[in-house]
Amino acid sequence: MPCSAIAQWTSHPTPKVTCKNSGRIQGPESKDIDPWENPEFDVYAKMDRFGFVHKAPEEATEEERANRRRIAREVKRVNKWLAMEEAWKKGRLPKKLEERTWKGIPEKLRMKIWPRLLGANDMREAARPNLYQELLIRALLVSKEIKQIDLDINRTYRDHLAFRRRYDVKQQSLLNVLAAYSMYNTEVGYCQGMSQIAALFLMYLDEEDTFWCIHALMTGKKHTMHGFFVPGFPKLSRFEAHFKKVLKKYRPRVYKHLEKNDIPYIYLTKWWFGCFLDRVPFSLALRLWDVYILEGDPILLAMALNIMKMHEKSIRKLTMENFMDFIQTSLAADFRYSDDETMFSLREVLSKLRSDGLHVPPPPKPEDLAEVPTKALGPVLSRPIASIREELEEIKSRRSHAACEWHEYYLSAYQQVYDFYYQYYQNGGTDSSDSETATDAATLS
């Protein structure tokens, strides 16, 4: 595909954003951003322990006082986790790993524990050196997903310090991870919802570790999120059908109320695609992600049922419109139960589902769409060397014309793309004097 992706990218109007205006968006897209999201707004008084910015209350709230108590308990637990990690390094699976994970992984240790539980470290070590960098360079050159990824980044955790400023370091990292993965798992490419997951991991990890954690979530046996994001969403359909049966069995009055009021199950998409990110308070979402990474798919079904259980009285009073507002907004602002109470209830629900053999849905049928990758990972693009060189010259021309319009980050990334391929093929690369073609994917195999 000679330059089609680049042509589309450069021809699209881009927001006027420069360092001079401190990352503030100007033009049509600015009206989609609330004033408080602006990195230079004057009244942001405090940041919570996770990096989210809030308006400061005049006095400490009960929630803040409870949070301080949680932090004090967590400090005491860190040493236990560090000792457990030492045993883990020697190849012994700690006996108390499950119990302590359910109590919550200490904030400062998630950067170590999450990749290890997912097996992402092993994936990274097994991969060829520089694979991520090569995927990223290729993505910036030919990925069709760049524009959509950039649009979604503009809407991802803009109330978090790391992602507040447009085109700042973490937004660049988020684009890099998602663009690179779109070239690695080409069946999924990029799907809305992936940006939040990648952003969550970037709060704790670097780009490459985040990339491999995303891949572990997509393809690992416990999670197989590939089935949620691949076109057709086969896993969503299978899990939704099973959830209806589970809800009818364990919370029949809630089930009858939802059916009577024709309330659709569309809310499950947001719950499961991001493991409840943005649908419960962030501190609770982190606890859910701790156990989701540990346990896998059963957490998604169990937590969905747990919400119906804990909020049954409120839900049975709601109409369709009020229900959606309650599920999408109210619970995220105030879950009405503490994180510890919610996790205790979740574990009870999961235990019951497991004892009844209903903690996961039946496996997919042979005729169903595949929920795991069926194609080789990595791009397969075979083109003549002459075509590649011709494209590089066109890129160079487009880059010079775009200089007056592009944000400097994209311009520098574009420069890297050009320089890498220009030098690679000028120095020979896979080219030889008696060869007319080269397999572009060879550099990534």
C-alpha positions in Angstrom: 0.0 0.0 0.0 2.2 2.8 -1.3 1.8 5.9 0.9 -2.0 5.6 1.2 -1.9 5.6 5.0 0.5 8.5 5.1 -1.5 10.4 2.5 -4.6 10.0 4.5 -2.8 11.0 7.7 -1.2 14.2 6.2 -4.3 15.3 4.4 -6.4 15.2 7.6 -6.6 18.5 9.4 -4.7 18.3 12.6 -5.3 20.3 15.8 -3.0 23.4 16.1 -1.0 22.4 19.2 2.4 23.7 20.0 4.7 24.1 23.0 3.9 27.8 22.9 0.4 27.3 24.0 1.3 24.5 26.5 -0.5 21.7 24.8 -3.8 23.6 24.6 -6.0 22.6 21.7 -7.2 25.3 19.3 -9.7 25.1 16.6 -12.8 22.9 16.2 -11.6 20.2 18.6 -11.3 22.7 21.4 -15.0 22.8 22.0 -15.0 19.1 22.9 -12.7 19.8 25.9 -14.1 21.2 29.1 -12.2 24.2 30.6 -11.1 22.1 33.6 -9.3 19.7 31.3 -7.0 22.5 30.2 -3.5 21.9 31.6 -3.2 25.6 32.5 -6.5 26.0 34.3 -6.0 27.8 37.6 -8.3 26.0 40.0 -7.0 22.5 40.4 -6.2 22.3 43.9 -5.0 18.7 44.5 -4.1 15.4 43.0 -5.0 12.1 44.5 -2.5 9.3 45.2 -3.2 7.8 41.7 -2.5 11.0 39.8 -6.1 12.2 39.1 -6.8 15.8 39.6 -9.8 16.9 41.7 -11.2 20.1 43.1 -10.0 20.5 46.6 -12.7 20.4 49.4 -12.3 23.0 52.1 -12.0 20.2 54.7 -10.8 16.7 54.6 -13.7 14.3 53.7 -14.3 11.0 55.3 -13.2 9.4 52.1 -9.9 11.1 52.4 -9.4 10.1 56.0 -10.2 6.5 55.0 -7.7 6.7 52.2 -5.0 7.8 54.6 -5.7 4.8 56.8 -5.5 2.6 53.7 -2.1 4.1 52.8 -0.8 3.5 56.3 -1.9 -0.2 56.1 -0.3 -0.5 52.7 3.0 0.8 53.8 3.1 -2.0 56.4 2.2 -4.6 53.8 5.0 -3.6 51.3 7.7 -5.4 53.3 5.7 -8.6 53.3 5.3 -8.4 49.5 9.0 -7.7 49.0 9.9 -10.8 51.0 7.4 -12.8 49.1 8.8 -11.5 45.8 12.3 -12.7 46.8 10.9 -16.2 47.2 9.1 -15.9 43.9 12.4 -14.9 42.1 13.8 -18.3 43.2 11.1 -20.1 41.2 8.8 -20.9 44.1 5.2 -19.7 43.7 4.4 -18.0 47.0 1.6 -19.7 49.0 0.1 -16.4 50.1 0.2 -14.8 46.7 -3.5 -15.3 46.1 -4.6 -14.1 49.5 -2.4 -11.0 49.4 -3.5 -10.1 45.9 -7.1 -10.2 46.9 -6.2 -7.7 49.7 -4.7 -5.5 47.0 -1.2 -5.2 45.5 0.7 -2.3 47.1 0.7 0.7 44.7 4.4 0.9 44.5 4.8 -2.8 43.5 2.2 -3.0 40.7 4.9 -2.2 38.2 6.7 -5.5 39.2 3.8 -7.7 40.0 1.4 -7.1 37.1 3.8 -8.1 34.3 5.0 -11.1 36.3 1.4 -12.4 36.9 0.6 -11.9 33.2 3.8 -13.7 32.0 4.6 -10.5 30.1 8.2 -10.6 31.2 8.7 -14.1 29.7 7.1 -12.9 26.4 9.4 -9.9 26.2 12.5 -12.1 26.9 11.5 -14.6 24.3 10.9 -12.0 21.6 13.6 -11.0 19.2 15.6 -7.9 20.4 14.2 -4.6 19.2 11.0 -6.1 18.0 8.9 -3.4 19.7 11.0 -0.6 18.2 10.7 -2.0 14.7 7.0 -2.5 15.1 6.7 1.1 16.2 8.7 2.5 13.3 6.7 0.5 10.9 3.4 1.6 12.5 4.3 5.2 12.2 5.0 4.6 8.5 2.0 2.5 7.4 -0.6 1.9 10.1 -4.1 2.9 9.1 -5.0 3.2 12.8 -3.0 6.2 13.7 -5.7 8.8 13.2 -8.3 6.9 15.3 -5.8 6.2 18.0 -4.9 9.9 18.2 -8.6 10.8 18.4 -9.2 8.4 21.3 -6.1 9.5 23.2 -7.6 12.9 23.2 -10.4 11.4 25.3 -8.4 9.1 27.5 -7.9 10.0 31.2 -7.5 13.7 30.5 -8.2 14.3 34.3 -5.0 12.3 35.1 -1.8 14.2 35.5 0.1 12.0 33.1 -2.4 12.5 30.2 -3.6 16.0 30.8 -1.3 17.8 28.4 -2.0 17.2 24.7 1.0 15.4 23.0 3.0 15.3 26.2 5.3 12.4 27.0 2.6 9.9 28.3 0.3 10.7 25.4 3.1 10.0 23.0 3.8 6.7 24.8 0.2 5.8 24.6 0.1 6.4 20.8 3.3 4.4 20.4 2.1 1.4 22.3 -1.3 1.2 20.5 0.2 1.9 17.1 2.9 -0.8 17.5 0.3 -3.3 18.7 -1.9 -2.6 15.8 0.9 -3.8 13.6 1.7 -6.9 15.7 -1.8 -8.3 16.2 -3.3 -7.4 12.8 -6.6 -9.2 13.4 -7.4 -6.8 16.1 -5.5 -3.8 14.9 -6.9 -1.1 17.1 -10.3 -1.1 18.8 -11.9 1.6 20.9 -11.5 0.7 24.6 -7.9 -0.5 24.2 -6.6 3.0 24.9 -7.8 3.0 28.5 -6.2 -0.4 29.2 -2.9 0.8 27.7 -3.1 4.1 29.6 -3.7 2.2 32.9 -0.6 0.1 32.4 1.4 3.2 31.4 0.7 4.7 34.8 3.0 2.1 36.2 5.1 0.7 33.3 7.3 1.8 30.4 6.2 1.5 26.8 7.6 -1.8 26.0 6.4 -3.5 29.2 3.0 -2.1 28.6 3.1 -3.5 25.0 3.8 -7.0 26.3 1.2 -6.7 29.0 -1.4 -5.8 26.4 -0.4 -8.8 24.3 -0.5 -11.1 27.4 -4.1 -9.9 28.1 -5.0 -10.4 24.5 -3.6 -13.9 24.1 -3.1 -15.4 27.5 -5.4 -18.4 28.4 -6.8 -16.7 31.5 -7.9 -13.5 29.7 -8.0 -13.9 25.9 -9.2 -10.3 25.5 -8.5 -10.8 21.8 -12.1 -12.2 21.6 -13.5 -9.0 23.0 -11.7 -6.7 20.5 -11.5 -8.7 17.3 -14.2 -7.7 14.7 -17.5 -9.4 15.5 -16.8 -9.4 19.3 -17.4 -13.2 19.6 -16.4 -13.4 23.3 -18.8 -10.6 24.3 -21.7 -12.5 22.8 -20.8 -15.7 24.5 -20.3 -14.0 27.9 -23.4 -12.0 27.6 -25.6 -15.1 27.0 -24.0 -16.8 30.0 -24.5 -13.7 32.2 -28.2 -13.7 31.5 -28.5 -17.2 32.7 -26.4 -16.5 35.8 -28.4 -13.4 36.6 -31.7 -15.2 36.2 -30.5 -18.0 38.5 -29.0 -15.9 41.3 -30.8 -12.6 41.2 -34.2 -13.5 39.6 -36.0 -10.3 40.8 -33.3 -8.1 39.2 -33.5 -10.2 36.0 -37.3 -9.8 35.8 -37.1 -6.1 36.4 -34.5 -5.6 33.6 -36.6 -7.7 31.2 -39.9 -6.0 32.2 -38.4 -2.5 31.5 -36.6 -3.6 28.3 -33.3 -2.6 29.6 -30.6 -3.8 27.2 -27.4 -5.4 28.3 -25.2 -2.9 26.4 -23.6 -1.8 29.7 -21.7 -5.1 29.8 -19.6 -4.0 26.9 -18.0 -1.2 28.9 -17.8 -3.3 32.1 -15.9 -6.1 30.4 -13.8 -4.4 27.7 -12.0 -2.4 30.3 -12.6 -4.6 33.4 -14.8 -1.9 35.0 -12.5 1.0 34.3 -14.6 4.3 34.4 -17.6 2.4 35.8 -16.4 2.1 39.4 -14.1 4.4 41.5 -10.5 4.2 40.3 -9.3 2.8 43.7 -11.8 -0.1 43.3 -10.9 -0.6 39.6 -7.3 -1.1 40.6 -8.3 -3.8 43.1 -10.4 -5.5 40.4 -7.5 -5.4 38.0 -5.3 -7.0 40.6 -7.5 -10.0 40.9 -8.5 -10.0 37.2 -4.8 -10.3 36.3 -4.5 -13.1 38.8 -7.8 -15.0 38.2 -8.8 -14.0 34.6 -12.2 -14.3 33.1 -14.2 -15.4 36.2 -13.7 -11.9 37.7 -15.7 -10.3 34.9 -18.8 -12.4 35.4 -18.5 -12.5 39.2 -18.2 -8.7 39.5 -21.1 -8.1 37.1 -23.2 -10.3 39.3 -21.8 -8.8 42.4 -22.9 -5.3 41.3 -26.5 -6.6 40.8 -26.3 -8.2 44.2 -25.0 -5.3 46.2 -27.2 -2.7 44.5 -30.3 -4.9 43.9 -32.7 -2.6 45.9 -31.7 0.5 44.0 -31.7 -1.2 40.6 -35.2 -2.6 41.0 -36.5 1.0 41.4 -34.9 2.3 38.2 -36.4 2.9 34.8 -34.3 2.4 31.7 -33.0 6.0 31.6 -32.2 6.1 35.3 -30.6 2.6 35.2 -28.1 3.6 32.5 -27.2 6.8 34.4 -26.8 4.8 37.6 -24.6 2.1 35.9 -22.5 4.5 33.8 -22.1 7.6 36.1 -23.4 7.2 39.7 -21.5 4.1 40.6 -18.3 5.5 39.2 -18.7 8.6 41.5 -19.8 6.7 44.6 -20.0 2.9 44.7 -21.7 3.2 48.2 -19.6 0.5 49.6 -15.9 0.5 50.6 -13.4 -1.2 48.4 -12.8 -3.9 51.1 -16.6 -4.6 51.4 -16.9 -4.9 47.7 -13.9 -7.2 47.3 -15.2 -9.4 50.2 -18.6 -9.7 48.5 -17.0 -10.3 45.1 -15.0 -13.2 46.5 -18.2 -14.8 48.0 -19.9 -14.5 44.6 -17.0 -16.0 42.8 -16.8 -18.9 45.2 -20.5 -19.6 44.7 -20.2 -19.5 41.0 -17.2 -21.8 41.0 -18.9 -24.3 43.3 -21.8 -24.4 40.8 -19.5 -24.6 37.8 -20.8 -21.4 36.4 -17.8 -19.1 36.9 -17.1 -19.2 33.1 -19.4 -19.7 30.1 -19.3 -22.9 28.0 -16.4 -22.9 25.5 -17.0 -21.5 22.0 -18.5 -23.8 19.4 -16.4 -24.8 16.4 -18.6 -22.7 14.1 -18.2 -19.6 16.3 -15.7 -16.8 15.4 -12.2 -17.4 16.8 -11.5 -15.7 20.1 -7.7 -16.1 19.7 -5.4 -15.0 16.9 -5.5 -17.3 13.9 -2.9 -15.5 11.8 0.8 -15.1 12.3 1.7 -12.2 14.6 3.5 -9.3 13.0 2.9 -7.5 9.6 3.4 -9.3 6.3 4.1 -6.8 3.7 6.0 -8.0 0.6 7.0 -5.3 -1.9 9.7 -4.6 -4.4 12.7 -2.7 -3.1 12.2 -0.1 -5.8 8.7 0.5 -4.6 9.9 1.0 -1.1 12.6 3.5 -2.1 10.1 5.4 -4.3 7.8 5.6 -1.3 10.6 6.9 0.9 11.2 9.7 -1.5 7.5 10.6 -1.5 7.5 10.5 2.3 10.4 12.9 2.3 8.5 15.3 0.1 5.3 15.1 2.2 7.4 15.6 5.3 8.8 18.9 4.0 5.3 20.1 3.0 3.8 19.1 6.3 6.4 20.9 8.4 4.3 24.1 8.7 1.2 22.2 9.9 2.3 19.2 12.1 2.9 19.2 15.8 6.6 18.9 16.4 6.2 15.4 18.0 4.7 13.9 14.9 7.2 15.7 12.8 10.1 14.2 14.8 8.5 10.7 14.7 8.1 11.1 10.9 11.8 12.0 10.7 12.7 8.9 12.6 10.6 6.7 10.3 12.2 8.2 7.2 15.8 8.1 8.5 15.5 4.5 9.7 14.2 3.1 6.4 16.3 5.4 4.2 19.5 4.3 6.0 18.4 0.6 6.2 17.8 0.3 2.5 20.6 2.6 1.3 23.1 0.4 3.3 21.7 -2.8 1.7 19.3 -4.2 4.2 17.7 -7.2 2.6 18.5 -5.7 -0.8 21.1 -7.3 -3.0 22.3 -6.5 -6.5 20.6 -9.6 -8.0 17.4 -9.4 -6.0 14.3 -7.6 -7.3 12.1 -8.0 -4.3 12.4 -8.1 -0.5 10.1 -9.3 2.1 9.4 -6.3 4.3 8.2 -8.6 7.1 11.7 -10.2 7.3 12.9 -7.3 9.4 10.3 -8.3 12.0 10.4 -12.1 11.9 
